[in-house]
């Protein structure tokens, strides 16, 4: 076997079948793996061994992966943005309806009539007005975060006849191209908060976004606003949220991330993290994760990494070395000079950086020994180097 892949959680067979069994050993019992394929299992207590080269998360969030430790040890961490986007979009749309039409409460009330016999029809007609709610058509949805999921939500809501205001100061070119021209782009977050009847969050959870919707931001919202969080738990400061639900300032809170203090509130609808729980989504995420792992292990190419820069270069058939180092000015010339001192000719080269991290792909015209690789590894600032054999 060329490589070994350890899996955590139940990974879709559609993705696992991407691995050629003559080249890859794949399974939950694999020891000392070259790579890990994971869904939601926490790896924070996992001992990162010296052989581990990459981790692929079959999903978008990577809070279950120790990114700093991985980066320090040269482990590239991948995610699969957009692979589950349609599944989450559909659940968000259901959340919009649940927070508007009192469908959830109505279903539960009808179940309470199961012993009422022939009187059910009359009771329904008498009490159905208790579950009346407004239509979405003509209402304003604020979408905070216009990535793969937020963009789809914005477009779908617009097609339902809603007025949509989107805010994302870091929107990607790809999302911008796909965003409906009828979606209004807000220059400031306050435009969304003060005008929306419904607000949907679509952003990552990190130190800057933890408790993003706090008392100050909630105070800017329209009375009777509904908030939907299908992105990540922790984006909404719950003490302020619950206080504003009690006063009626927030009409509904719908989330895919239940917490103990959210349970038992009539105006809170908690869903058991079903955003990506569709067979199509699981297949897409696993396939995308597997393909990214294989391309990195076999070719050194990086796509959709959260801790390393995007770096892809076609193979020329010969040997290739990949190098991760601290992003220091002039460091590339040090690497190329070191290779020249060993009479090793460079056929092609790519250098990319991501913050403090630089990543180099170097194709060679002449052979290089493992000892020479080991010598380069000793250069100050290098934390990753790997020789990839010819692919022809």
Backbone torsions as a table, in degrees:
resi	resn	phi	psi	omega
1	UNK	NA	140.7	177.7
2	UNK	-82.0	-39.4	-175.8
3	UNK	-141.9	155.6	176.1
4	UNK	-123.0	138.8	-177.9
5	UNK	-123.7	122.0	174.2
6	UNK	-95.6	133.3	179.0
7	UNK	-105.6	144.2	170.4
8	UNK	-120.4	147.1	-175.7
9	UNK	67.5	179.8	176.9
10	UNK	-88.7	111.7	-179.3
11	UNK	-97.3	136.7	-178.6
12	UNK	-55.4	130.8	176.3
13	UNK	-56.9	-28.3	178.4
14	UNK	-59.6	-38.5	176.8
15	UNK	-76.2	-43.5	-178.2
16	UNK	-63.5	-30.8	179.6
17	UNK	-69.7	-9.1	176.2
18	UNK	-70.6	-23.6	-178.3
19	UNK	-81.1	124.4	176.7
20	UNK	-68.4	117.0	-176.3
21	UNK	-64.2	-16.8	176.5
22	UNK	-79.0	-14.1	-177.7
23	UNK	-117.6	-21.6	-173.7
24	UNK	-126.7	133.0	167.9
25	UNK	-99.8	122.2	-172.2
26	UNK	-129.3	132.8	175.8
27	UNK	167.0	172.3	-178.0
28	UNK	-76.2	-18.0	-176.1
29	UNK	-100.9	7.9	-178.6
30	UNK	-66.0	129.9	176.7
31	UNK	-99.5	150.1	176.2
32	UNK	48.7	56.0	-172.5
33	UNK	-74.0	156.6	171.1
34	UNK	-77.8	-28.9	-177.7
35	UNK	-152.5	161.3	178.6
36	UNK	-124.2	137.8	174.1
37	UNK	-118.1	118.5	-169.3
38	UNK	-136.9	154.3	170.2
39	UNK	-105.7	-95.2	-173.6
40	UNK	-106.6	-5.2	-178.4
41	UNK	-61.0	139.8	179.6
42	UNK	-77.9	132.4	177.2
43	UNK	-109.1	10.3	-175.6
44	UNK	-65.1	-25.9	177.9
45	UNK	-102.1	6.8	-179.9
46	UNK	-79.5	132.1	179.6
47	UNK	-78.5	112.1	-179.6
48	UNK	-76.4	111.2	-178.1
49	UNK	-85.2	168.0	-176.1
50	UNK	-68.2	-15.7	-179.0
51	UNK	-88.6	-17.3	-175.0
52	UNK	-68.1	126.9	-176.4
53	UNK	-110.7	-28.2	-174.1
54	UNK	-158.5	153.7	172.4
55	UNK	-130.3	130.9	176.7
56	UNK	-116.9	125.0	177.0
57	UNK	-96.5	118.6	177.4
58	UNK	-78.3	74.6	-176.0
59	UNK	161.6	-177.1	-175.3
60	UNK	-94.3	-46.6	-175.9
61	UNK	-73.2	143.8	-179.1
62	UNK	-125.9	27.2	179.2
63	UNK	-65.9	-18.0	179.5
64	UNK	-86.9	5.7	-176.5
65	UNK	-122.0	132.3	179.9
66	UNK	-77.4	87.8	-171.6
67	UNK	-62.5	-44.0	-177.2
68	UNK	-62.5	-43.8	179.4
69	UNK	-64.8	-39.1	178.9
70	UNK	-64.3	-45.6	-179.0
71	UNK	-61.7	-44.2	-178.9
72	UNK	-60.8	-29.4	-178.6
73	UNK	-100.9	10.4	175.8
74	UNK	74.4	25.2	179.2
75	UNK	-95.6	119.2	-179.1
76	UNK	-81.8	129.8	-179.3
77	UNK	-109.4	124.0	-179.9
78	UNK	-107.9	153.2	165.5
79	UNK	-130.4	-176.5	-175.0
80	UNK	-128.8	67.1	-177.9
81	UNK	-62.1	132.6	177.0
82	UNK	91.1	-16.9	-176.8
83	UNK	-67.4	-31.1	179.2
84	UNK	-109.4	14.9	-171.9
85	UNK	-61.3	-44.0	-177.5
86	UNK	-66.0	-38.2	179.5
87	UNK	-62.7	-44.1	179.5
88	UNK	-67.4	-40.8	178.5
89	UNK	-55.4	-45.9	-178.3
90	UNK	-64.0	-37.1	179.4
91	UNK	-70.3	-35.7	176.5
92	UNK	-62.4	-42.0	178.1
93	UNK	-61.7	-38.8	176.8
94	UNK	-65.7	-36.2	177.2
95	UNK	-63.5	-37.9	176.1
96	UNK	-60.1	-44.6	-179.9
97	UNK	-67.6	-41.3	180.0
98	UNK	-64.0	-32.8	-178.5
99	UNK	-85.6	-0.5	-178.1
100	UNK	-112.6	-48.4	-167.7
101	UNK	-99.3	3.9	-179.3
102	UNK	56.5	34.9	178.5
103	UNK	-63.9	-44.8	-177.8
104	UNK	-57.6	-48.7	-179.3
105	UNK	-67.1	-39.0	-179.3
106	UNK	-62.8	-41.4	178.8
107	UNK	-61.5	-45.6	-179.2
108	UNK	-64.0	-39.2	179.3
109	UNK	-64.6	-43.0	179.5
110	UNK	-61.1	-38.6	178.7
111	UNK	-61.2	-28.1	-179.8
112	UNK	-72.5	-9.8	-177.9
113	UNK	-95.3	9.4	-170.9
114	UNK	-61.7	-18.8	178.7
115	UNK	-104.2	15.8	-175.1
116	UNK	-92.9	-3.4	174.9
117	UNK	58.8	-133.8	-175.1
118	UNK	-71.2	-9.9	-179.1
119	UNK	-81.4	-5.3	-174.9
120	UNK	-58.5	-46.1	-177.9
121	UNK	-57.3	-46.5	-179.7
122	UNK	-65.2	-39.2	-178.8
123	UNK	-67.6	-37.0	178.5
124	UNK	-63.8	-47.8	-178.8
125	UNK	-63.8	-34.2	-178.0
126	UNK	-72.9	-35.6	-171.1
127	UNK	-108.9	-1.4	-175.0
128	UNK	-64.1	-23.5	179.6
129	UNK	-65.1	-19.9	178.5
130	UNK	-67.7	-16.6	-176.5
131	UNK	-114.2	20.1	177.9
132	UNK	-70.5	148.5	178.2
133	UNK	-156.4	161.7	-175.5
134	UNK	-73.3	155.7	173.6
135	UNK	-77.8	156.9	176.2
136	UNK	-76.8	-28.8	-176.4
137	UNK	-56.1	127.8	178.0
138	UNK	85.4	-11.3	178.5
139	UNK	-82.5	165.4	-176.3
140	UNK	-105.9	125.2	175.1
141	UNK	-107.0	127.8	173.4
142	UNK	-100.6	124.4	179.8
143	UNK	-111.3	116.7	-179.7
144	UNK	-103.4	106.7	-174.5
145	UNK	105.7	110.2	-175.4
146	UNK	-115.0	48.2	173.9
147	UNK	-79.9	-154.6	-175.3
148	UNK	-58.2	-41.7	-178.0
149	UNK	-82.0	-48.9	-178.6
150	UNK	-57.7	-38.9	178.5
151	UNK	-63.0	-43.3	179.3
152	UNK	-66.0	-40.3	178.2
153	UNK	-62.1	-45.5	-179.8
154	UNK	-60.0	-46.2	-179.3
155	UNK	-64.8	-41.6	-178.6
156	UNK	-67.3	-41.3	179.4
157	UNK	-65.0	-38.3	177.6
158	UNK	-62.9	-38.8	-179.9
159	UNK	-69.1	-19.5	176.1
160	UNK	-83.5	-2.1	179.1
161	UNK	95.9	10.9	177.5
162	UNK	-84.9	152.1	168.5
163	UNK	-85.5	128.1	-173.9
164	UNK	-119.6	128.5	174.3
165	UNK	-115.7	123.8	-179.0
166	UNK	-112.9	145.0	176.8
167	UNK	-133.0	123.6	175.4
168	UNK	-164.4	100.2	-179.3
169	UNK	-69.7	-11.7	-177.6
170	UNK	-117.5	28.2	-176.8
171	UNK	-58.3	137.2	180.0
172	UNK	-78.5	159.8	178.1
173	UNK	-60.6	-40.2	-178.2
174	UNK	-63.0	-44.3	179.3
175	UNK	-67.0	-39.0	-179.8
176	UNK	-62.2	-39.0	179.0
177	UNK	-65.5	-35.4	-175.0
178	UNK	-88.2	-12.9	-177.6
179	UNK	-70.8	133.8	179.2
180	UNK	-57.4	140.9	-179.9
181	UNK	-69.9	-11.4	178.7
182	UNK	-88.6	-6.4	176.8
183	UNK	-81.3	123.6	-178.8
184	UNK	-79.1	127.8	177.9
185	UNK	-90.3	118.6	178.3
186	UNK	-83.9	137.4	176.8
187	UNK	-81.3	-28.6	-179.3
188	UNK	-129.2	148.2	179.7
189	UNK	-59.2	-35.6	-177.6
190	UNK	-58.3	-30.5	178.5
191	UNK	-61.3	-39.2	179.2
192	UNK	-72.0	-49.8	-174.4
193	UNK	-61.1	-37.7	-173.7
194	UNK	-86.8	-12.4	-175.0
195	UNK	-114.5	-14.6	-171.5
196	UNK	-86.2	140.1	170.2
197	UNK	-84.3	-28.1	178.3
198	UNK	-133.9	141.2	178.3
199	UNK	-127.9	127.3	-179.5
200	UNK	-118.8	127.1	-177.5
201	UNK	-93.9	133.8	178.6
202	UNK	-145.1	76.8	-174.9
203	UNK	-148.7	159.2	179.1
204	UNK	-75.4	160.6	174.3
205	UNK	-101.0	120.6	176.5
206	UNK	-149.5	-171.6	-177.0
207	UNK	-60.5	-32.0	-177.6
208	UNK	-80.9	-26.7	-174.9
209	UNK	-104.7	-5.7	178.3
210	UNK	-62.2	124.2	-175.6
211	UNK	67.9	31.3	-175.2
212	UNK	-55.2	-49.3	176.5
213	UNK	-86.8	98.2	-178.6
214	UNK	-109.2	-172.2	-176.5
215	UNK	-59.2	-39.2	-178.7
216	UNK	-64.5	-43.6	-179.1
217	UNK	-72.9	-38.7	178.9
218	UNK	-62.4	-34.6	-179.9
219	UNK	-63.7	-22.9	179.6
220	UNK	-80.8	-12.8	-174.0
221	UNK	-79.5	157.3	176.8
222	UNK	-66.9	143.1	173.1
223	UNK	-59.1	136.2	-180.0
224	UNK	85.9	13.3	180.0
225	UNK	-69.1	149.5	171.9
226	UNK	-112.5	137.6	-177.7
227	UNK	-116.7	133.9	178.3
228	UNK	-120.1	128.1	176.9
229	UNK	-125.7	98.2	175.3
230	UNK	-113.4	20.4	-177.0
231	UNK	-97.8	-68.5	180.0
232	UNK	-154.8	139.3	173.4
233	UNK	-63.0	146.4	179.5
234	UNK	100.5	-10.6	-179.7
235	UNK	-72.8	-23.3	-178.9
236	UNK	-112.0	129.6	178.1
237	UNK	-74.3	111.9	-165.3
238	UNK	-71.6	-32.0	179.4
239	UNK	-62.0	-45.6	178.1
240	UNK	-68.4	-37.5	178.6
241	UNK	-58.6	-52.8	-176.5
242	UNK	-65.7	-36.0	177.6
243	UNK	-61.9	-42.3	-178.4
244	UNK	-76.9	-22.3	172.1
245	UNK	-70.2	-41.7	-180.0
246	UNK	-63.4	-36.3	-179.6
247	UNK	-81.1	-11.8	-178.4
248	UNK	89.0	-0.7	178.8
249	UNK	-64.5	-37.5	173.5
250	UNK	-103.4	123.5	-177.0
251	UNK	-77.0	-47.3	-179.5
252	UNK	-145.3	148.9	168.0
253	UNK	-125.5	122.8	179.6
254	UNK	-118.3	127.0	-176.8
255	UNK	-142.2	152.0	176.8
256	UNK	-96.3	8.8	-174.9
257	UNK	-130.2	83.4	-178.0
258	UNK	-63.9	142.1	171.8
259	UNK	-132.6	154.0	-173.7
260	UNK	-55.8	-40.8	-175.9
261	UNK	-78.0	-4.0	176.4
262	UNK	-91.4	-15.7	-176.1
263	UNK	-80.1	147.6	177.0
264	UNK	86.9	6.9	177.5
265	UNK	-103.4	127.8	-177.1
266	UNK	-62.3	-29.0	-175.4
267	UNK	-97.0	12.0	176.8
268	UNK	-117.4	124.3	177.1
269	UNK	-110.7	114.4	-178.4
270	UNK	-107.1	132.2	-179.0
271	UNK	-116.9	138.0	-172.8
272	UNK	-77.3	60.5	174.4
273	UNK	50.1	59.0	-176.8
274	UNK	-99.3	4.3	-172.7
275	UNK	-49.2	-47.1	-177.0
276	UNK	-104.9	12.2	-174.5
277	UNK	-86.2	65.1	170.5
278	UNK	-130.1	148.6	178.6
279	UNK	-60.2	-34.8	179.8
280	UNK	-65.9	-42.9	-179.5
281	UNK	-65.4	-44.3	-179.8
282	UNK	-63.6	-38.6	176.4
283	UNK	-64.4	-45.9	-178.2
284	UNK	-62.7	-45.3	-178.7
285	UNK	-64.7	-45.2	-178.8
286	UNK	-64.8	-40.4	179.7
287	UNK	-64.8	-45.8	-179.5
288	UNK	-63.8	-42.8	179.4
289	UNK	-63.9	-43.7	-179.8
290	UNK	-63.5	-43.7	-179.4
291	UNK	-64.0	-38.9	179.2
292	UNK	-67.1	-40.3	177.3
293	UNK	-61.8	-47.1	-177.9
294	UNK	-62.9	-41.4	-179.1
295	UNK	-65.0	-35.2	178.4
296	UNK	-74.3	-47.0	-178.3
297	UNK	-64.0	-41.0	-174.8
298	UNK	-87.3	-29.2	-173.5
299	UNK	-127.6	-9.7	-179.0
300	UNK	77.9	7.9	-179.7
301	UNK	-80.4	142.8	-178.8
302	UNK	-121.2	121.4	173.9
303	UNK	-131.1	134.1	176.7
304	UNK	59.8	45.5	172.3
305	UNK	-91.8	146.6	178.9
306	UNK	-98.1	-9.8	-179.6
307	UNK	-126.8	-5.1	177.4
308	UNK	-128.1	156.6	179.6
309	UNK	-71.2	154.1	170.7
310	UNK	-65.9	129.9	-178.4
311	UNK	-153.9	110.4	178.5
312	UNK	-134.4	138.6	178.8
313	UNK	-149.3	132.3	179.2
314	UNK	-59.5	145.7	177.5
315	UNK	-74.8	147.8	175.2
316	UNK	-103.2	5.5	178.4
317	UNK	98.9	-24.2	-177.4
318	UNK	-92.5	-165.8	179.0
319	UNK	-70.9	153.9	179.5
320	UNK	-137.7	139.6	170.8
321	UNK	-118.6	143.7	174.9
322	UNK	-118.2	140.2	-175.1
323	UNK	-135.1	128.8	171.5
324	UNK	-109.8	131.1	-177.6
325	UNK	-148.3	166.6	174.7
326	UNK	-64.2	140.6	-176.5
327	UNK	-78.2	84.7	-176.3
328	UNK	-113.1	131.9	178.6
329	UNK	-55.5	135.5	177.9
330	UNK	81.6	2.7	-175.2
331	UNK	-71.9	-32.1	180.0
332	UNK	-60.1	-41.6	-179.9
333	UNK	-64.6	-31.2	176.8
334	UNK	-65.4	-40.7	179.9
335	UNK	-66.8	-47.6	-178.5
336	UNK	-65.2	-36.4	177.5
337	UNK	-64.9	-37.9	179.1
338	UNK	-63.9	-40.9	177.8
339	UNK	-67.3	-40.5	179.4
340	UNK	-62.8	-37.2	178.3
341	UNK	-61.9	-24.9	179.0
342	UNK	-95.8	11.3	-178.7
343	UNK	58.6	36.7	178.3
344	UNK	-104.2	121.3	-176.0
345	UNK	-91.6	135.6	179.1
346	UNK	-93.2	125.3	177.5
347	UNK	-87.0	-37.4	-179.3
348	UNK	-159.8	156.0	-175.8
349	UNK	-153.9	144.8	176.1
350	UNK	-134.0	132.2	177.0
351	UNK	-125.2	125.0	177.6
352	UNK	-131.9	156.6	178.7
353	UNK	-137.2	154.7	179.1
354	UNK	-140.4	97.9	-176.1
355	UNK	62.9	-121.6	-178.3
356	UNK	-86.5	1.3	-175.4
357	UNK	-107.2	132.3	172.8
358	UNK	-116.3	146.1	-179.6
359	UNK	-134.5	132.3	-176.1
360	UNK	-123.3	133.9	170.5
361	UNK	-112.2	123.6	-175.7
362	UNK	-128.8	116.0	174.9
363	UNK	-93.2	138.7	-172.5
364	UNK	-112.6	146.9	173.1
365	UNK	-92.4	-18.4	-176.8
366	UNK	-127.1	157.1	-177.0
367	UNK	-69.4	155.7	175.9
368	UNK	-134.1	138.8	-176.5
369	UNK	-87.9	162.8	177.7
370	UNK	-66.1	-30.2	177.7
371	UNK	-66.3	-40.4	178.0
372	UNK	-65.9	-36.9	174.9
373	UNK	-61.8	-43.9	179.9
374	UNK	-62.9	-38.0	179.0
375	UNK	-65.3	-41.9	178.7
376	UNK	-65.0	-35.5	-179.8
377	UNK	-59.1	-24.9	-177.8
378	UNK	-80.2	-8.6	178.4
379	UNK	-63.1	138.1	-179.4
380	UNK	-62.7	132.4	177.7
381	UNK	100.2	-14.0	178.8
382	UNK	-89.0	127.2	178.1
383	UNK	-122.2	-0.2	178.1
384	UNK	-151.3	127.3	169.4
385	UNK	-149.8	136.1	-178.7
386	UNK	-147.2	136.4	176.2
387	UNK	-94.1	125.7	177.9
388	UNK	-109.5	122.0	-175.0
389	UNK	-67.9	164.8	178.5
390	UNK	-54.6	149.1	-178.3
391	UNK	-110.9	14.5	178.5
392	UNK	-109.2	NA	NA
